[in-house]
Amino acid sequence: MNILFIMYDQLRFDYLSCAGHPHLHTPNFDRVAQMGVRFTNAYVQSPICGASRMSFYTGRYTSSHGAQWNGFPLRVGEQTIGDHLRREGMDCWLLGKTHMKADAEGMARLGLSADSQIGARQAECGFDSWIRDDGLWGQGPDGFYDEKRSPYNEYLKSKGYPSENPWADFANAGIDDEGDIASGWMFRNADKAANIREEDSETPWLTQKTIEFMEQAKGPWCAHVSFIKPHWPYIVPAPYHAMYGPNHVPQAVRNDVERDDPHPVFGAYMGNKIAQAFQQDEVRQKVIPAYMGLIKQCDDQLGVLLDHLEETGRMDDTMIVLTSDHGDYLGDHWLGEKDLFHEPSVKIPMIIYDPRAEANPTRGTTCDALVESIDLAATFVETAGGKVPDHIIEGRSLLPWLRGETPEWREFAISEFDYSSTPQCVKLGLEPRDARLFMVFDGRFKLMHAEGGFRPMLFDLQEDPEEFHDLAKGDQHQAEIDRLYGYLAQWGRRLAQRVTKSDDDIKASRGGSMRRGILPFLVDGSEVPEELTEKYRGPSPKNYVDE
């Protein structure tokens, strides 16, 4: 049994035809959904790339693993799916993006060299790296955003693209009427075709690298194939740049009531640069067709992978998982990007195909259970034949749902967001430790708690599915607020840091010290079996008391 764990970056849950998008046809996502189960209520543990991915990879909440923002290192020793799967005899490989920053200080403290196998795995989120490319090769006055070598840039150079940084000059830029670079960083250029042969663009490149991996791989393996798209820059090569237009752009899901006395954090985000851009209709009318084109290209390349699996007979022994690290507001709720806890940001697509006969009853179905991204780590361990170490992995295996069972399940989902590195933290006058948000969602009511002395936010998604009306502005819903705060307190009391001893370990060790001669609190020894006191009975070897 192999696992093909595919992640798309910044893919909204509702921008697939199987999820009901009215214009974007994604037959290959739909194909996997027909073979497996589409989970309709899946939530990330943080709506920001790095923190979300660290939760996927560790199976732990962000406040458990600590890497709560892009560039925050994942501490040395934090176990990941690679560690768990190797114990079960399954290799774990990376192809594409992780957005992980190594804990270089921690590695140095422990004498771990990045050149060693264990050091390399610590530096790559526990994966063995087939090819890593985080995909944001921005370059400014102080150099590159990512200091590592870009395999994709090297590939483009080998194909003859004449540039120091062809990622920026070709793959993510068009060309204007004067022959100048029309950078994808500028939204006004989003309707232009990227100045690159389509087969050389990022998504086909990683698809081919994945096929190369599968052609040589000896199972069992887990391959994390992590595409950078449809993440910005929002620009796509021909013919995808012209497949959609302003007539395919939906009205923004936003309401003036949201701007009436908004929650201070929400208000700060509505005033930032990306939000102000997406509040302009002309921006949305250029960006969203490009975003749709990027997704369409992702779907076509998924079809290439699925066809390869079928042609090689691997479809019968490979679990396929399709998901995303977070969504994209695209102007909904007066916002751009991700970050907060409205559905377009925190809810993700999640589709799982399990080829085994046990999953036959659920093929082509949907499941509305509250699912968290950390559940995939538990699912993978169980798929590999292991027992989920639930003192470490905080998610729950989804295999029972795939088998058509109805397991005892969580009452609420949690997401966290640390915005201490952002201008919004500064604007609100907060210390970094107070710039933290928590979401509690029970399937109907969604609470956002903000540290720093702010009031909460509350939405009733049954009565207000578009999340326009913040019920915490008034005093009519205190009972719901109190109930959800009770859930947050329950979650806050979870056992998260006792990761070196499982419950089974503790149970098995009970009484062990007595068998090793530690016998405190005895009155005369008759309280325990005689064999335990044997070493403490009998004639003394020598009498020093009477000397």
FIGU-967129 format. One line per 4 residues: number of its first residue (from 1); for each residue x, y, z of C-alpha. Coordinates in Angstrom, 1 decimal. Example, Ala and Ser with C-alpha at 12.3 -4.5 7.8 and 13.67 -1.06 7.14 Angstrom:
% residues 2
1> 12.3,-4.5,7.8; 13.7,-1.1,7.1
END
This chain:
% residues 547
1> 0.0,0.0,0.0; 1.4,3.4,-1.0; 0.1,6.9,-0.2; 0.1,9.8,-2.8
5> -0.4,12.8,-0.6; -1.1,15.8,-2.9; -1.4,19.3,-1.5; -2.3,22.4,-3.5
9> -1.3,25.7,-2.1; -4.1,28.2,-1.4; -6.9,26.2,-3.1; -10.3,27.1,-2.0
13> -12.7,24.3,-1.0; -15.4,25.6,-3.3; -13.4,26.1,-6.5; -14.0,22.5,-7.7
17> -16.9,21.3,-9.8; -17.5,18.4,-7.4; -18.0,21.1,-4.7; -20.5,23.0,-6.8
21> -18.5,25.7,-8.6; -20.7,26.9,-11.5; -18.0,27.6,-14.1; -14.8,25.8,-13.2
25> -14.9,22.2,-14.4; -12.4,19.9,-12.7; -13.0,16.4,-14.0; -9.9,14.9,-12.4
29> -10.7,16.1,-8.9; -14.2,14.9,-9.5; -12.7,11.5,-10.7; -11.0,11.0,-7.4
33> -14.1,12.1,-5.5; -16.1,9.5,-7.4; -13.5,6.8,-6.5; -13.4,7.9,-2.8
37> -14.9,10.2,-0.2; -15.1,14.0,-0.3; -15.0,15.5,3.2; -17.2,18.6,3.1
41> -16.2,20.0,6.6; -12.4,19.9,6.7; -10.5,22.7,8.5; -6.9,23.6,8.8
45> -5.3,24.2,12.2; -4.0,27.5,11.0; -4.9,29.6,7.9; -1.3,30.4,7.0
49> 1.1,28.3,4.9; 3.9,27.4,7.3; 1.9,26.8,10.4; -0.8,24.9,8.6
53> 1.7,22.6,7.0; 3.6,21.9,10.2; 0.2,20.7,11.6; -0.4,18.4,8.6
57> 3.1,17.0,9.0; 3.2,16.5,12.7; -0.5,15.7,13.3; -0.5,18.3,16.1
61> -2.1,21.7,16.8; 0.1,24.8,16.2; 0.3,25.6,19.9; 1.6,22.1,20.4
65> 4.4,22.1,17.8; 5.1,25.8,18.1; 5.9,26.7,14.5; 3.0,29.2,14.3
69> 4.0,31.5,11.4; 6.0,31.3,8.2; 9.7,31.1,9.0; 9.1,30.0,12.6
73> 11.4,26.9,12.9; 9.9,23.5,13.7; 11.8,22.6,16.8; 14.3,19.7,16.7
77> 12.8,16.5,17.9; 9.2,17.2,16.9; 8.0,13.9,15.3; 6.5,14.0,11.9
81> 4.7,11.6,9.6; 8.1,10.5,8.2; 9.1,9.3,11.7; 5.9,7.6,12.3
85> 5.7,5.9,8.9; 9.2,4.7,8.9; 8.6,2.8,12.1; 5.9,0.9,10.1
89> 8.2,0.2,7.2; 7.0,2.9,4.9; 9.3,5.4,3.3; 8.2,9.1,3.3
93> 9.3,11.4,0.5; 8.9,15.1,-0.4; 8.3,16.5,-3.8; 7.7,20.2,-3.9
97> 7.0,22.7,-1.1; 7.0,22.4,2.7; 7.5,26.0,3.8; 9.4,24.5,6.7
101> 12.3,26.3,8.3; 14.8,24.1,10.1; 15.7,24.7,13.8; 19.4,25.4,13.0
105> 20.1,26.5,16.5; 18.6,23.4,18.0; 20.5,21.2,15.5; 23.8,22.9,16.3
109> 23.1,22.4,20.0; 22.7,18.7,19.5; 25.5,18.4,17.1; 23.3,17.3,14.2
113> 24.8,18.0,10.8; 22.5,18.8,7.9; 24.7,16.5,5.8; 23.8,13.5,7.9
117> 20.6,11.4,7.3; 19.0,12.3,10.6; 20.1,16.0,10.2; 18.7,16.1,6.6
121> 15.4,14.7,7.8; 15.2,17.2,10.7; 15.8,20.0,8.2; 13.1,18.7,5.8
125> 10.1,18.1,8.1; 11.0,14.5,8.5; 10.9,13.7,4.8; 13.5,12.3,2.6
129> 13.7,14.9,-0.1; 13.3,13.8,-3.7; 13.1,17.4,-4.8; 12.2,20.3,-2.7
133> 11.2,23.7,-4.1; 9.1,26.1,-2.0; 8.2,28.0,-5.1; 8.6,31.7,-4.1
137> 11.7,32.9,-5.7; 11.2,36.5,-5.2; 14.3,38.7,-5.6; 14.7,42.2,-4.2
141> 17.4,44.7,-3.1; 18.5,42.4,-0.2; 18.6,39.2,-2.4; 16.3,36.3,-2.7
145> 13.3,35.6,-0.4; 14.4,32.0,-0.2; 18.1,31.5,0.2; 18.1,27.8,-1.0
149> 18.8,26.8,-4.5; 15.7,26.5,-6.7; 15.7,23.2,-8.6; 12.9,24.7,-10.8
153> 15.0,27.7,-11.7; 17.8,25.4,-12.6; 15.5,23.4,-14.8; 14.3,26.5,-16.6
157> 17.9,27.6,-17.2; 18.7,24.1,-18.6; 15.7,24.6,-21.0; 17.3,27.8,-22.3
161> 15.4,30.5,-20.5; 17.9,33.4,-20.4; 17.7,34.8,-16.9; 19.3,34.7,-13.4
165> 15.8,34.1,-12.1; 13.5,32.7,-14.8; 10.9,31.9,-12.2; 10.3,35.6,-11.9
169> 11.1,36.7,-15.4; 9.2,33.9,-17.3; 7.1,31.5,-15.2; 5.5,34.3,-13.2
173> 5.5,37.2,-15.7; 3.9,38.0,-18.9; 5.1,40.3,-21.6; 3.6,43.7,-22.4
177> 3.1,45.4,-25.8; 6.6,47.0,-25.7; 8.2,43.6,-25.0; 8.9,44.4,-21.3
181> 8.3,42.1,-18.4; 4.8,42.2,-17.1; 5.3,40.8,-13.6; 2.8,38.6,-12.0
185> 3.4,40.5,-8.8; 1.2,43.3,-10.2; -2.5,42.3,-10.3; -3.0,44.4,-13.5
189> -1.0,41.7,-15.4; -3.0,38.8,-14.2; -4.9,38.5,-17.4; -1.8,38.1,-19.5
193> -0.3,34.8,-20.5; 2.8,33.8,-18.6; 5.8,34.1,-20.9; 6.7,30.4,-20.7
197> 6.0,27.3,-22.6; 3.1,25.6,-20.8; 4.9,22.3,-20.4; 7.8,24.1,-18.6
201> 5.6,25.9,-16.1; 5.6,24.9,-12.4; 2.7,22.5,-12.2; 3.7,20.3,-15.2
205> 7.3,20.3,-14.0; 6.4,18.9,-10.6; 4.0,16.4,-12.2; 6.9,15.0,-14.3
209> 9.1,14.9,-11.2; 6.4,12.9,-9.5; 6.2,10.4,-12.4; 10.0,10.0,-12.3
213> 9.7,9.3,-8.6; 7.0,6.7,-9.0; 8.7,4.9,-11.9; 11.7,4.1,-9.7
217> 10.0,3.8,-6.3; 9.9,0.5,-4.4; 6.9,0.4,-2.0; 5.6,0.9,0.4
221> 6.0,4.6,0.2; 4.3,7.9,1.1; 5.0,10.7,-1.4; 4.0,14.2,-0.4
225> 3.6,16.0,-3.7; 3.2,19.6,-2.8; 2.3,22.0,-5.7; 2.9,25.8,-5.3
229> -0.2,26.7,-7.4; -2.8,28.1,-7.4; -1.0,30.3,-4.9; 0.0,33.8,-6.1
233> 1.5,35.3,-8.2; -1.8,35.0,-10.0; -0.6,34.5,-13.6; -0.9,31.3,-15.8
237> 0.5,30.3,-19.2; -1.6,29.9,-22.3; -4.1,28.5,-23.0; -5.2,28.7,-19.4
241> -4.9,32.5,-19.2; -7.9,32.9,-21.6; -10.2,30.1,-20.4; -12.1,32.3,-18.0
245> -13.1,36.0,-18.0; -15.0,38.6,-16.0; -18.3,36.9,-16.8; -17.1,33.9,-14.7
249> -16.2,36.0,-11.6; -18.9,35.7,-8.9; -20.1,38.6,-6.9; -18.0,39.0,-3.8
253> -19.5,37.5,-0.7; -19.5,40.6,1.4; -21.9,42.9,3.1; -21.7,46.5,4.4
257> -22.9,45.2,7.8; -19.4,43.7,8.2; -17.9,47.1,8.2; -20.2,48.5,10.8
261> -18.3,48.5,14.1; -16.2,45.5,13.1; -14.1,43.5,15.5; -10.8,45.3,15.9
265> -8.7,42.5,14.4; -11.2,42.0,11.5; -11.1,45.8,11.0; -7.4,45.9,10.9
269> -7.3,43.1,8.3; -10.0,44.9,6.1; -7.6,47.9,6.0; -4.5,46.1,4.9
273> -2.9,46.3,1.5; -4.2,43.0,0.1; -7.7,43.6,1.3; -7.9,47.1,-0.2
277> -6.7,45.6,-3.5; -9.4,42.9,-3.6; -12.0,45.5,-2.6; -11.6,46.8,-6.2
281> -13.8,45.0,-8.7; -11.2,45.5,-11.5; -8.7,43.5,-9.4; -11.1,40.6,-8.8
285> -12.0,40.6,-12.5; -8.4,40.0,-13.5; -7.2,37.9,-10.7; -10.0,35.4,-10.3
289> -9.9,34.2,-13.9; -6.2,33.6,-13.6; -6.8,31.8,-10.3; -9.3,29.6,-12.1
293> -6.9,29.0,-14.9; -4.2,27.9,-12.4; -6.7,25.4,-10.9; -7.7,24.1,-14.3
297> -4.0,23.5,-15.1; -3.7,21.7,-11.7; -6.7,19.5,-12.6; -5.2,18.6,-16.0
301> -1.9,17.7,-14.5; -3.7,15.6,-11.8; -5.2,13.7,-14.8; -1.7,13.0,-16.0
305> -0.8,11.5,-12.6; -4.1,9.5,-12.5; -3.5,8.1,-16.0; 0.0,7.1,-15.1
309> -1.2,5.2,-12.0; -3.8,3.4,-14.0; -1.4,2.5,-16.9; 1.2,1.1,-14.4
313> -1.3,-0.8,-12.3; -0.6,1.4,-9.2; -4.1,2.7,-8.8; -4.9,-0.6,-7.1
317> -2.3,-0.2,-4.3; -2.1,3.6,-3.9; -4.2,5.7,-1.6; -4.7,9.2,-3.1
321> -5.3,12.3,-0.9; -6.1,15.7,-2.4; -6.1,18.7,-0.1; -4.9,22.3,0.4
325> -3.0,24.1,3.2; -5.7,26.9,3.4; -8.0,28.9,1.1; -8.1,32.3,-0.4
329> -10.6,35.1,0.3; -10.5,36.6,-3.2; -12.3,39.7,-2.0; -15.0,37.9,0.1
333> -15.6,39.6,3.5; -13.7,42.6,2.2; -10.4,40.6,2.4; -7.7,39.1,0.3
337> -5.3,36.3,1.0; -6.2,34.1,4.0; -5.4,34.5,7.7; -8.8,34.8,9.5
341> -11.5,32.1,10.1; -14.2,32.7,7.5; -15.0,29.6,5.4; -13.1,30.7,2.3
345> -9.9,30.9,4.3; -10.0,28.1,7.0; -12.0,25.5,5.2; -10.2,23.2,2.7
349> -10.9,20.6,0.1; -10.2,17.0,1.2; -10.7,14.0,-1.0; -9.5,10.5,-0.1
353> -9.4,7.5,-2.4; -8.6,4.2,-0.6; -8.3,1.3,-3.1; -8.9,-1.4,-0.6
357> -12.2,-3.4,-0.6; -13.1,-2.1,2.8; -13.7,1.3,1.3; -16.1,0.1,-1.4
361> -19.3,1.0,0.5; -18.4,4.8,0.5; -17.1,5.3,-3.1; -18.5,8.5,-4.6
365> -19.9,9.8,-1.3; -19.5,12.8,0.8; -18.9,13.0,4.6; -19.9,16.0,6.6
369> -18.1,15.1,9.8; -15.9,17.8,11.4; -12.5,16.9,10.0; -9.2,18.6,10.9
373> -6.0,18.6,8.8; -4.2,16.8,11.6; -6.4,13.8,11.0; -4.3,12.9,7.9
377> -1.3,12.0,10.0; -3.3,9.5,12.1; -4.9,8.2,8.9; -1.5,7.5,7.3
381> -0.2,5.7,10.3; -3.2,3.4,10.4; -3.0,2.9,6.7; 0.6,1.8,7.1
385> -0.5,-0.8,9.6; 0.4,1.0,12.8; -1.3,2.0,15.9; -1.8,5.8,16.1
389> 0.4,7.2,18.9; -2.3,9.4,20.3; -0.1,10.9,23.0; 1.8,12.5,20.1
393> -0.6,12.7,17.1; -3.6,14.8,18.1; -5.7,14.0,15.0; -7.9,11.0,14.5
397> -7.8,8.4,11.7; -10.4,8.9,8.9; -10.3,5.2,7.9; -13.6,4.4,9.8
401> -15.4,7.0,7.7; -13.9,5.6,4.5; -15.2,2.1,5.6; -18.7,3.4,6.1
405> -18.6,3.3,9.9; -19.8,6.0,12.2; -17.1,6.4,14.9; -17.4,8.5,18.0
409> -16.2,11.8,16.8; -15.2,15.3,17.8; -17.8,17.9,18.8; -15.8,20.9,17.6
413> -12.9,21.9,15.3; -10.1,24.2,16.3; -7.9,26.6,14.4; -5.3,29.0,15.6
417> -3.6,32.1,14.1; -0.6,33.9,15.4; -0.3,37.2,13.7; 2.5,38.6,15.8
421> 4.7,39.1,12.7; 2.2,41.2,10.8; 1.5,44.9,10.5; -1.9,44.3,12.0
425> -0.2,43.4,15.3; 1.6,46.7,15.2; -1.5,48.7,14.2; -3.4,47.3,17.2
429> -0.6,48.1,19.5; -0.2,44.5,20.7; 2.8,42.7,22.2; 3.6,39.6,20.1
433> 2.4,37.2,22.8; -1.1,38.8,22.6; -1.4,38.6,18.8; -3.2,35.3,18.8
437> -6.6,34.1,17.6; -8.5,30.9,18.2; -11.4,29.5,16.3; -13.9,27.0,17.8
441> -16.5,25.6,15.4; -19.2,23.1,16.3; -20.7,22.7,12.9; -23.1,25.5,13.3
445> -21.7,28.2,15.6; -18.2,29.6,15.0; -16.5,31.5,17.7; -13.3,33.6,17.3
449> -11.4,34.4,20.5; -8.8,37.1,20.3; -6.1,37.5,23.0; -5.3,41.1,24.0
453> -8.5,42.0,25.7; -10.7,42.0,22.7; -14.3,40.8,22.5; -15.0,37.6,20.6
457> -16.7,37.1,17.2; -19.6,34.7,16.7; -21.4,33.5,13.6; -24.4,31.1,13.2
461> -23.7,29.3,9.9; -27.1,27.7,9.9; -29.0,31.0,9.8; -26.1,33.1,8.3
465> -24.1,30.7,6.1; -22.3,33.7,4.5; -21.0,34.8,7.9; -22.0,38.4,7.7
469> -23.6,39.0,11.1; -21.3,39.0,14.0; -23.6,38.0,16.8; -21.1,38.9,19.5
473> -21.7,42.6,18.8; -24.9,42.2,20.9; -25.8,40.5,24.1; -28.5,38.0,22.8
477> -26.2,35.0,22.3; -24.1,34.9,25.5; -25.2,31.3,26.1; -23.7,30.2,22.8
481> -20.5,32.2,23.5; -20.2,30.6,27.0; -20.8,27.1,25.5; -18.1,27.6,22.9
485> -15.7,29.0,25.4; -16.3,25.9,27.4; -15.1,23.9,24.3; -12.1,26.1,24.0
489> -11.3,25.5,27.7; -11.7,21.7,27.2; -9.4,21.8,24.3; -6.9,23.9,26.2
493> -6.7,21.2,28.9; -5.7,18.6,26.3; -2.7,16.5,27.0; -0.3,17.9,24.4
497> 3.3,17.7,25.7; 3.7,14.3,27.3; 5.0,12.9,24.1; 7.7,10.5,25.4
501> 5.3,8.2,27.2; 2.0,6.8,25.9; -0.9,5.7,28.1; 0.0,2.1,27.2
505> 3.6,2.7,28.3; 2.4,4.1,31.6; 0.0,1.2,32.3; 2.7,-1.4,31.4
509> 5.2,0.3,33.8; 2.9,0.3,36.8; 4.4,-1.7,39.7; 7.6,-2.2,37.8
513> 9.7,-0.4,40.4; 8.5,-2.9,43.1; 10.0,-5.8,41.0; 13.2,-3.9,41.0
517> 13.3,-3.6,44.8; 11.7,-0.2,45.5; 9.3,-1.1,48.3; 8.3,2.0,50.2
521> 5.5,2.3,52.7; 5.5,-1.3,53.9; 4.5,-2.1,57.5; 5.8,-5.6,57.8
525> 6.2,-6.9,54.2; 3.1,-9.0,54.2; 1.4,-6.5,52.0; 3.2,-7.7,48.9
529> 4.1,-11.1,47.4; 7.1,-12.8,49.2; 9.2,-12.8,46.0; 9.4,-9.0,46.1
533> 10.9,-9.0,49.6; 13.2,-12.0,49.1; 16.3,-9.8,48.7; 15.5,-8.0,51.9
537> 15.1,-11.1,54.1; 17.4,-13.7,55.6; 20.6,-13.6,57.8; 22.7,-10.5,57.7
541> 26.1,-11.0,56.1; 27.7,-9.2,59.2; 26.6,-7.6,62.4; 28.0,-4.0,62.9
545> 25.3,-2.9,65.3; 26.7,-4.8,68.3; 30.4,-4.1,67.7
END
